[in-house]
Amino acid sequence: MNLHPRRTIWLPLIALLLAACAAPRPATRSATAYFADGYAALRAADWAAAQTAFSDGLASRPDDGDALTGRGWASLRLEKNETAITDFDAALALNPDNASAWAGRGRAYLHLADYAAAIADLSVAVSHSPLRSAAYIDRGLAYYRQGDYQQAIIDFTRGARSNGRSTRAYTNRGLAYTHLGQYDLAIADFTQALELNPASLTAYRQRARAYAALGEPALARADLDQALALGAGDAQTYWDRSGFLYQAQEYAAALDDVNQVIEQQPQNTAAYTRRALIQSHLGQTNAALQDLDEARRLTPDDVSSWYLAGRVHYDRGEYETALLDFNEVLQLDAGHQNGRYWRARVYYQLGQYDLAAADFAPLAANNDSAQYRLGLSLYHLGRYAEASDAMTAAFDRASPTPGKLYQRGLAYYRMADYPAARADFAAALAAGLDTANGYAFQGRTAYRLGDYELALANFDAALSRAPQLTSLYAWRGQTAYLLGDPAAAMNDLETAVQANAATPAVFYYRGRAAYDQGLFDQAAADFSAALAQNAPFPALRRRRGLAYYHLGQYDQAQSDFDAAIAQDNADAVAYLYRGLTARRQNRPQDALADMNRALELRPDDTAVLYARARLFYADGDYAAAQSDLDQLLVADPVHAGALYYQGLIAYRQGQFTTAAEAMTQAFQLSPPTAAQLYQRGLAYYHAGSYRAAAADFDAAAQNGRQTASTYYYLGLSAYHLQQYAPAAVAFSQTLQLSSNWPGAYRLRGLSRYHLSQVDLARADFDAAIRQDGRDATAVLYRGYIARDDGRAADALADFSRVLDLRPGDEAALYARGRLFYDGGDYEAAFVDLIILTQTNPQRSGANYYLGLIFYRRNQWDETVAHMTTAVTQEPDRAWAFYYRGLAYRRLQQFDAAGSDFAHVVEIAPSSRVAALAQLRLKKLK
């Protein structure tokens, strides 16, 4: 069944209209006279008069192809493209060789952006009339708008050959050459256009742009000056000139031009943004921010104004405000690289290095600064190997400064790559770095490599610049000793002892510092060294146990905690971490006993309450976990972990909004992991906050949780937001990770269906049905596709299958009823639609088609009732008003019929149904 071919629908309707127009009516003039008036009006460019004259003539002679063509061109000039197409269709039905009708209809399609149809019609036009210049130019424009600039140039050239004085041909060909970067040819064409029409503003503007592209700013400026003179200072030319002035760094002159634009176009968002940019260069940041506020008021989703506001706030040191601006940039355009780069810079300034690294990472491959700053961020996160790799990649592309070499040297040093570190420190010092730290780390690196002479020289240089670096006395003392200078060593080590830099306490506190920074290997080594020297610290065994615990060495950790408790039975921290160790070793009863003992010793200890709450949560005892968390949050209302677990408990109890709020509070206090972002995404999703959910699932995937469920829920969130392209991508990622997921196939199919990718959608629905034969939604949409493809039997089978699976399904009843109706099986359609209206009496479409069926049965009252329900729900359903008018006419309620026909003309003035309604109104009168 061929349901909707455009021309097979139009031609019978045109015939119907022509037949209706041919009905006898009083005529005081001949059709020939009206047609003569129409052609005269066309020559005088009085398009409305031409349309009226041709319509009057066609009323008595509807099959005059030339008159139909003339009226089509008049409609085209009045920008009534659909009306013009109707007349050209009729003219071509009478004479398929009518070149003017082919050319006119091609131009109408061009105006409607149907470029394929335009090209097809215009090609026929020039085949019948090879010298028709305007048709070549129109076809060239169609190719141009499709991006086929070479083909466009060919047609513009043909147009110019057919009419050597066609400004359009040269101007448009110049534009096409511009797109191809052939600026010399473009300039030649714009120059020719100006010789033909010296007042062409477009030619001056476009030639200016071509001159600028060729590095001829003076010529570009001259053209823009001339355009301003011709256009009496039009806003577009001021705008163009302000751009050139800005690029030439003539900011004051550029500001004057943008002021002119804003004076003429006070609603021009881009003008406020450009003025703000210029003002920022002039140091007028307050004025710039005022302009950016106005730009965002006019266009809240204008990415450039949000981005520039972020830059201004950043330069002013207002990092929190800048962060809000750059977040908005990326919310509006996730691919905005500059927005992501500067947001990363803000995160770095705020000390949020993990977020900075996450933003720098996708930019690093093409941005040297981002590559280096990624390295800095990773360094602050303690990821030294990755940091050095990132910095090296940056240095491979751009020569580093001494400070950057020093920074990479620190990364190498922290990862114990001492040869590489020494090379960087040496290069930095040789290039001009003259700081105490530079010499200190050069010395420490040389020491690690056994180059003690070099180490000693560098420690001397460091201490001469910064005597307060007391830790260097221990280093220099040990170096002096290894070099066989015991006197010098004694002096430095004594100073180190006095500064707590070389005694057992040094090892103890260095161990503590290492522990606090997460360097647990170093901490355990230092504590062991202190223990080996019999350091007099009672908590030392417990602290080494903590280091072992964080290293995952649980047996050693438990041994140390046992020893600590044996030394001090009131050591609550040892009980806590022994309990945590027991939990790691899957001994929950021992863990609970130790945590209870810790709380006996410290009833309000937040760390113990948190640990025990997590233990209860893992065991499914949410009430006990909540009790501990409540007590904890009284003592510490900003405990991120407690807030997060409160969110988990709320989620488990179905309180999704509360869960998301609690997790958000937690994340504001402590950056979330990918798993935590995923969990909050679930809470947002189940609470119906799909945009927030999508953001969390995307962030979770980017931060490492690349699982099928992450992408599945990302796709669901995007689908609920009607963001079908990203939804389809997410479901594809789901299926790459887990191909046995019927719901993912169905949802990807729905996304592709909404994107008009019907072949891909059908394949997905088939896959979903193969995996789950009871997936009614997949069957329903497969039926829609079959229906739209003209496969009525397949569609009917699918809609019937849906009703087998879900009796009473409204969508399936309506779809099948429509299908029966379109196939002429009105009784079957009637049954489906009646069942549907019993479930949903107000459904507009069902009532409309029932009204049509009753009309076919000559049941006028029922027609009126159903059409009334249809238009009550959809007041712009013009056909429903029309058929209700027909039913009223049958009931001899002529006033009501006339009211309906008049309403059709009012709400759909240029439509087919309006033309029919106008005929009915005339007959009523």
N, C-alpha and C positions, 0 to 999 in steps of 0.2 A: 504493500500500500504506500503510495507516494503522497505523504500528508501535507507538506508545506512548501513546495517549489514556488518561488516568489511570482514568477510571471504567469504560471498556470492559475494562480489565484487572481492576479490583477486583470488578465484579459477578459475573463467572463464578467467580472464586475464592471469593467470599462464598457463592455457591450451592453450590460444592463443599464448603465448610466446613459449611454448614448441613445438607447431605445427609449428610456424615460424622457430624455431631452427632446426626442422626436415627437412627443405627443402633441397634438394640435393645440395651438394657442394663438391669440391675436398677434398679428405682425403688421407693422406699419411700414417697414423698410425691408428691402431684400437682403439676403445673406451676403450677396456680392458687395453691397454698399457697406455693410458692417465690416466685412473683411478689408475693404479699401481703407476704412477708418483705422482699423487695427494696424495695417502696415504703415500708414502715415504716422500713427502714434509710436510705432517701433522706431521709425526713422528719427522722430523727435525725442526719443528716449523718455517718452511718457509711458512708463511700463504699466501703471495701473489702468490708464485709459486703453492701452492696447489689450490688456487682459479682458477688460469689460467688453470692448468692441468684438473681439473674437468670440467671447462667450455668447453674446447676443446673436451673432451670425450662426454659430454652431447649434444654437437652439433649433433652428429650422433646417440646417444642413449639417448634421453631425458627422458625416463621413468625408469631410473636406480635410485631407491630410495636410495641406499647406497651412490651413487655418489652425489645425491642431498644433502643428509645429510652431507657428507664430505665437500662439498662446503659451506654449511650453517655454519659449524663450522669454516671453514677458514674465511668466512666473519665476523663471530662473533669475531674472534681474531683480525681482522682488524678494529673492532668497527663500522662495517657496519651492524647495528642491523636490520634495515628494510629489507635490502637485504637478510640477514640471515633468517628472518622470512618468506620471500617469498619462499626460498628453503625448509625450514622445512615444510611449508604449503603443498608444492608439494609432498614432501616425505611422509607426513602423509596421503595425499590423496591416495597415492599408497599403503601404508601399515600403517593402524592405530595402529599397535602394535609396531611401531618403537620407542623403548624407548629412543634411542640416539637423535632422532628428537624431541621428547617431551621435553627431558632435554635441548637440545640446544635452542629450541624456548622459553622455560621457562626462560633461562638465558638472552636471548635477551630482553624479556619483563622486566626482572629485571633491565637490563641496561637502559631501556626506562622509568623506574619508574612506569610501569603498574603492580603494585604488585599483584592485584587480578588475572590478567591473568597469571602472573608468577607462583603464587601458584597453580592455576588450572592445568597448564601444568606440573609442576614439580611433582605434586601429581600423575598424570597419569604415569610419568616417573618412579617413585619409585614403583608404583603398578606393572609395568611390570618388573622392575629390582630392587628388594628390597635391594640389596647390593650396589647400586650406591651412593657412599659417596658424590660425588660432588653435586648431585641433592639435597640430604638432606641439604647440607650446603647452596646451593643457595636458597632453599625454606626457610631455617632459616633466611637468609639475607632479604628475602622479608617480613617475619613476623617482623623482627627486624626494618626495615625501616617503617613499619606501626605502630610501637610502641607496638607490641604484643611480649614483651620480654619473657614471659613464654613459649609461643609456639615456639619462636625462639630457646630457650634453648633445648627444646625437640628435635628439628631437628638437632641442632649442636651436641647434644649427639649421635643421631643416626649416624650422619656423622663420629663422632670419633670412634664409635663402628665398622663401616664398614671399616674404614681406620685409625688404631690407630696412624699412623704417619702423620696425616693431621694437619699441623700447622694452617691452616685456621679454622678448626673446633674449636680448643682450643682458638685461639685468639678471634674469634667472640663470642664464648660462654662467654669468660671473659668479653667482652664488654657488653653483655646482662646482666650478673650478676652485672656489675658496675651500669647500669641503674636502677637495682632493689635495689641498696644499699647493695648488698651481697658481700662485698669487700673481705672477706676471700676466698670465692669460686672463685672470679675473680682472686685473686692473685695465687691461685693454678693452674688455667687454664693458666695464662700468664707464670707461671713457667714451666709448661709442654710444652708450645709452645717453650720456650727458650731452653729446653732440646733437642727438636727436631730440632730447628734452632737457635743456639746461636747468630746468626747475625741479629735477628729480632728487628729492631728499634722500630716497633710498639709495640711489646710485652714489651720491656723495658719501653717505654713511658707510656703505659697504666698501667703497674704494679706500676710505680712511682705514678701515680695519685691515684691508689687504696691505696697504702701505706700512701699517704698524707691524704686521707679521713679517715684512721684508726688512724691518729695521730702518724705516724712513719716517721717524716721528714728525719731522717738520712738514712733510707732505701730508701726512695724516692730519696733523693739526690744521693745516690750511684748508683741507676738505671739510673738516668739521666746522671751522669758522665760516666757510661759505654756506654750509648747510644751515647754520644758525641764522645767517643773514637772510637766506631764502625762506626759512620756516618761521621767521619772526620770533626766534628764541624758543623753539619747541622743546619740550621736556626730554624727548628721546635723544636729541643731539647734545643737549647739555649733559645728559647721562653718559653718552659715549665719550665726550671730551673729558669729563671728570675722571674716567677710567684711565685715559692716556696721561693726564696730568698726574694722577696718583702714581702710576708706574714710573714717571719721570721724577718722582719725589718733589713735585711742585705742589706741596700740600695746601698752601694758602689758596692758590688759584683753583685747585680741585675742590676745596671747601666752598668757594664762591659758586662754582657750577652746580654742586649738589644742592646748595641752598636754593638755586633756581628751580631744580627738579621738585624739591619738596614744596616750594611755593605754589607750583602748578599742580602737583599731585600729592596732596597731603596724606593720602592713604597708601603711598608707595613704600612698602616694607623694606625693599632692597635699598631704597635711597637713604632711609634712616640708618640702616646697617652700614652702608658705605660711609656716611657722614661720621658715624661713630668710629669707624676704622681710621679715618683721616684725623679726627680729633685725638685719638689715642697717640698717633704719631706726633701730634703737636703738643702732647702732654696735657691735654684738656680731658682728663679721665672722668671727672664728674659729668661734664656735658656728654661725653661718649656714653656713659651708663644711662643717662636720661634718654638719649636717642634709642638705645637698645631696649629700654623698657617700653618705649613707644612702638618699636618694631614688633616686639613680642605681644603687645596689646593688639596690634593690628592682625598679626599672624602668629598665634600661639605656638604653632609647630614649625616656625622658621628656624631651621638648624643653624644657619650662619650667624644669626643674632645671638642665639644661646652660646655658640662657640666663642664668638668675639667677647661676649660678656665674661665668659670664663677666663679668657686671656687677660682681660683688663683687671679682673679681681685677682688673678694670680700675680700680675706685676705689682699690684698694690699690697701683696702679702696677705690677702683675704682668702686663705686657702679653703676654709669650710664653705664659703659662698661659691668659690670657684668650683669646688667639688659638686655642688648642687647643679651648677650650670653644665658641667661636662657630663654629668649623669643624664641630664635632660637631652643633651646632644645625642648620646648613644641610645637613649630610649627612642628617639625619633629616627635615628639612622645608625643601626648597630655596626655598619661598615665604615663609619666615619673615622679614618685613621688618625687625623690630627686631633680629634676629640679624645680618642683613646690615649694618644701619646701624652697630651697635657693632663688628662685625668691621672695617668700614671705618675706624672711629675708632682701632682698635688698629693697623691697617696704617699709618695716618697717624702715630701716635705712634712707630712703629718706622721711619719714614722710607721705607716701601714705598708711595710715592705712586701708582704705576700700579695696584697692587692696591686701594688705597683708592678711587681714581677708579672702577675697575671695579665696586666694590660700591656706591658712592654713586649712580652713574649711574641704575640702574633705580628708585631710590627718589626721585629728585630732583623728579619731577613732583608728588608729593603730600607732600613733607616739606621745609619751608623750611630746616631745619638741614642736611639732606643736600644740598640744592641749593647752599648756600653752601660747605659743606665740599668738595663736588665742585670748586667753583671754586678753593679753596685747593690741592687736590691737583693739579689741572691746572696751576696756577701753578708749583708746585714741579717739575713735569715740563717746564716751558718752553712749555706750550701756552697762551699768554697770551690769544689771542683767545677760545678756548673758555672759559678761566677767567673772563674778564670777562663773557661771555654768561651763564655759570652764576650768577655773583654778582648780575648785574642781575636775572635771573629771581627770585632769592631776595629781593632788595630790593623787587621789585614786589609781593611778597606780605606782607612784614614790614619795618618801618622799620629801617634799618641802624644799628649803633653807629658811633662815630667810628673805631674800629679797623678795622671792616669796610670803611668807605669808603676808608680809607688803603690797605687791601690791594687793593681793586679799582683804586685809582689806580695802584699799582705795576704791575698787569697792563696797564692802558692805556699806562703809560709804556714798558713793555718791548716793546709792540707798536707803539710810536711814534704812538699816538693821543693826542697831547699836549693838545689841548683837553679831551678827556674826563678825562684824568689830572688836569689843573689843576683842573677842577670838583670832582673827588672830594677832592683834597688840601685845597682851600679849604673845602669843606663839613666835612671831618674836623677841621680846625683851628678852624673856627667853632663846632663842636659840643663842643670841649673837649680835643681831642688836643694835647698840649703836649710833643712829643718832638723831639729834634734831627733824626731822620730825616724826620719829617713836614715840617719846615721845609726840610730839604735837598732833598727831592724836589719840594716846591712850587717851590723856587728853580730846580732843574734843568729842571722843566717850563716855567716862565716863560722861562728862557733859550732853550729850544728853540723857543718861540713868539715870540721876539724882544722879550719884555716885560722889558727888562733892569733897569728900576727895581725891579719886583717881585722879580726874581731876586736882586738885590743885597740887598734887605731880608731876604729869606728866608735867604740864606747867612749874613748877619750873625747872625740869630736862631739858626741851627743851630750856628755856631761858638761863640756865647756859651754854649750848653748842652753842647757836646762839642768842645773845642778839638783833641782827638785825631783828628778827621776830617780828616786832612791833604789828602785828595783835593779837599776843598772849596776849598782855597787856590787850586788851579789854576782851578777854576770861578769863584771870586770874582775872581781876577786877570783872567781873560778877560772877565768881565762888566764889571769896572771899566774895562778898556781900551775896550770897545765903548761905554761911557758917556762916554768922553773924559776919564777920570781916570788919566793915565799914572803918576802917583806912587803912587797906591793900587794900581794894577795891578802896578807893579814890586815893591812890597813882597810882595804875595801870590804872584806868580810866583817870586820868589826863594825864598820859603818852600816853594813847590811843588817847585822844583828840588832843594832840600835834602831834601825828602821823596820825591824821585823821582816827582813827580806831574805834571810839565809838560815834561820833557825827552824826547829820542828814546827813552830807556829806558822812559818811561811808555807810549809807543805799543807798544814791543816787549812789555813785560810785560802790558799790557792785552790785546794780541793773544793772548798765551799764555793768559791767564785766559779770554778769550772762547772760545778753541779748546777748553780743558779742559771748558767748560760746553756745548760743542756749538754755540756761536754763531759759525759759520765765516765768515759774511759780515763780521761785525764784526772778526774776527781778521784776515782778508785785508786789510781796509781799514787796520787799525792797522799791520800789517807793511809794507804799501805806504807808509804815511805815514813810518814809521821809515826805510825804504829811501830815500825821497825826501830825507830829511835826512842821508843817509850814516851811518846808525847803525852803529857798529863791532862788529857781532855776526856772526861767520862763519856761524852756523847760520840766519841770518834768512831766506835764500832757501829753505832746506829747510822752515822752519816755514810760510812762505807757501805753499809747495807742498802741505804737509799740509792747510792750510785749503782750497785749491782742490780737492784730492783729495776731501775730504768734501763739497764742494759739487757734485761731479760735473763739475767743469771740468777734464777730464783733460789737455787740450792745454796749458793754462796750468800745471798741476801738473807735467807732464813737463819743461816748459821750466825751471821752477824747480829740479827735482831734477837735471837735467843741469848747471845752473849750480852747484849745491851740490857735486856730485861733481867738477866741474872745479876748484872751489876746494879741495876736500879729498877725495882719492881713498880715504880710509879712513872716510868717513862711511857707516857701516853702515845707519843709519836711512834715509838718502837712497836707498841701493840697495834696501832693503826696499820703500819706498813707490813707487820707480820700478817695481819688479817688480809691486807691486799695481796700479799704474796700467796696466801692460802687460796684466795679466790682465783688467782692466776693458775694455780695448780689444781683447780677444780675440787677444792675441799671447802664447800660452803659453810658447813657447820663450824669448822675451826675458824673460818673467817668471821662469822657472826659472833662467836664467843670473844675473839680478840677485839672486835669493834665495840661490843658491849662493855668490855673492861676499859677500853679507852674512854668511853663516855662516862663511866663511873668516876674516872679520874678527872675528866674535863667535860662536864655535862653540856656545855654550850659550844664545844669545839666544832667549828663549821666544817673542817676537813673531815672529821669523823662522821658527822651527820650526813655529809654528802656521800661519803663512801658507803655508809650503811644503807642510805636511800637507794643507791645504785644496786646494792646487793638485793634489797627487797624487790626493786623493779625487775631485775633479771629473773627473780623467782616468781614473778606475777603477783606479788602482794602489793597492789597499788595503794591501798589505804595506808599501810605502814610506811611505804615510801613517801607518800604525800605528807604524812605526819612529820617525818624527819625533815622534809624540804621546807614545810611551813615554819618549823622551829629554826631552821638554818636561816631562812630569809628574814626572820625577825632580827637576828643578829647581824646579817649581812644582806641588805636588800638588793645589792647589785652583784650578787654571786651568779656569774654567767652560767656555770654548770647547773646550778639548782634551777634557774629559770628554764633552761633547756629541758631538763628532766620533768619539770612541771608541764611543759608543753607536750612531752611524750605521753605523760599520763593522761592529760586532757584529750589527746588524740585517741588513745586507747579507749577512752570513755565516750567517744563520739562528739566531743566538744571541739569542733575543728577551728572555729574562729578564735576561741580562747587559746587553743594550742598554737596557732600561728602567731598570736600576739605575744605569748610567752617566749617563743623561740626568737622572735624579732628582738625582744628586749635582750635576750642572751647574746645575739649576734652583734648588737650595738656595743656590747661590753667586750666581746672576744670574737675575733674572726672565725667564721664557721668552717668546718671541714666539708668536703663534698657530700659525705653521707648525711651530715646535718642539714645541708641545703636541700638535699633530696627529701628528707623527712618533713621539713617545713613546706616544701612544694606540695607534698601530699596533703598537708593540713589546709593549705590555701585552696588546693583543687577541690577537696571535699566541702570546703566552705563556699565554693562558687567564685572565688577570687582568681579567675583564670590567668589574668595578666601577671599577677604576682607569682602564681604557680609556675607559669612558663619561664619567668626570669630565674626562679630558683632551680628548676630542672636543667635549664641551659647552663647556669653557673656550675651546677653539680657535674654535668658532663665535661665542661671545660676544665674542671679541677680534678678530674680523674675517675669519676663514677660513670663510666661509659658502659652501662648495662642496658639490657633490653627494656627493663621496667623504667629506667630513667628516660629513655627516648620515647617509650610508649606514652608516659604521662606528659612529656613535653608535647608530643603530637596531639594528645587529647586537649591540652590547654589551648594550644594554637587553634585547634579545630573549633572549640567553643568561642574563640575570639574571631572566628571566620577568617583566620589567617591560613588559607588552605595550602599555599605553596610551602611554607615552612612546616606545616603539619604533615604534608606528604613526605617531605624529606625525613622528618623524625620517625615516621612509621617505617620508612625504608630502612633506616638505621636499626630500628627494632627488629625487623625481619632478617637483617643481616646477622644479628646476634642470636635470634631465635625464630627459625622459619616455621615452627609449629605454633602459630598464634593466629587463630581465625579472626579474632577481633581486630588485630593489626591490619590484616588484609582488608577487612570490611571498611575500617576507618580510612585507610589509605585510598581505597576505592572511592569513598565519599568525598575525600579531599580532591581527588583527581576529577571526580564528576563535577564538583563546583568550579574547577579550573577548566572545564570543557575538554579535558583529556579523556574522551569517552572510551577509546580503545583500551587505554591503560586501566581505566576504571573498571571496564567489563572484565578484563583479565583478573583484576583483584577480587571482584565479586565472585567470579568462578572459583578462584582459589579458596575464598572464605567458605563457599558453599560445599566445596569438596571436603574441607576439614570439618565443617559443621553443617550438615544438611538442614538443620532447623534454624538457621540464621535468617529470619524473616526479613530483616532490614536489607541484607545483601540481595536476597531474592527480589525485593521490591524495587531497589535501584537498578538491578539488572533488567527488570521489566521496563523501567523508565527508558533505559538506553535502547532496548529493543523497540519500544514504541516510537522513540524519536528517529530510529533508523528505518522506520517503515516496516518492521517485522512484527505485524500485529499478532500473528499466531503465537510467537514466542513471548511477546509481552503479555498476552492473555493468559498463557500458561503460568507465567511467573506471578501475575497478580492473583490468580486463583490459588496458587500454592501458598502465597502469603496469607490468604484468608483461611486456608486449611490450618496453617500454623497459628494464626491469630485471628480467630473469627471476630468480625466486627471492626477490624482495623480500618480507620477512617481513610487513611491515605490510599490503601489498596482498593477500598470500595469506590472512592472517587476516581482513581485512575482507571479501574476496570469499567466503571460506568461511562466515563468519557470515551474509552476505547470502543465500547459497544455502540455508543451514540455516533461516533465518527464512522463506524463501520455500517451504520444504518440499522442496527439491531436495537430499536428504540424500546422494545418491551424489556429486554434484558437490562438495558441501561436504566430503565425506570425502576426495576426491582432493586438494583444496587444503590441507586440514589435515594430511593425511599428509605431503605434500611439505614443509610448514612444520616438522613435528616431526622430519623427517629432518635438516633444517638446524639446528633448535634443539629438541632432545628435551625440554627442561625447560620450555618455554613453557606457562604455566599455562592460559591461555584456550584455546589450541589443544587441549590434552589434555582440558580440560573438555568442549568440544563434541564431540570424538571419543568421549569417554565417553558422551555423550548419544546419539550415533549408534549406538554398539555396544549401548546399552541398548535402543534401538528395534529392533535386530536380534536381541535376546534372547541376545547374546553376553556373558554375565555376567562371565566372567573378564577379558575385555578391558575391560569397563566398570570393573571394580575397578582394573585396572592404570592406566588413564588418569586416573581420578578420584584415585587415590593420588598420581600425579605432580602433578596440579593442586593438591591441598591441601598437598603438600610445599612448593610454591612460594608458595602463598597460603593460610596456615592459617586465615584467616577467611572462606573461600569456603564459606558454609553449604550452598548448593545442591549443591556437589560432595560434601560429606559425606552429604547426604540421598540422592542417587542412588547413592552407593556403598553406603549402608545398604540401599537397595532391591535392589541387585545381590547383596549378601551374603544378604539374605532369600531371594532366588531360588535361591541356592546352598545354602540351608538352614544357613548359618553365622549362627545367630540371635544368638549373643553378640556377634559383630562388628557385626551389623546394629544391635542395641540400643545398642551403644557409640556408633556413628555418629549414631543418632537422638538420643541423650542429648546428644551433643556439639553437635548443631545447636541444641537448646534452650538450651544453656549459652552459645554464642557469639552467638546472635541471638534472645534471649528473647521479644521482642515482634513478631517478623516473621511473615509468612505461612508461611514454610517451617517455623518453629518449631511452629506450630499443626498442620501436616501431620505433622511428626515426632512430636509428642505422640500423635496418633491412631495412628501406626504402633507406637509404644511400647506403647500400651494393647493393641493387637491381639497384639503379641508376648507380652504377659503372659497 
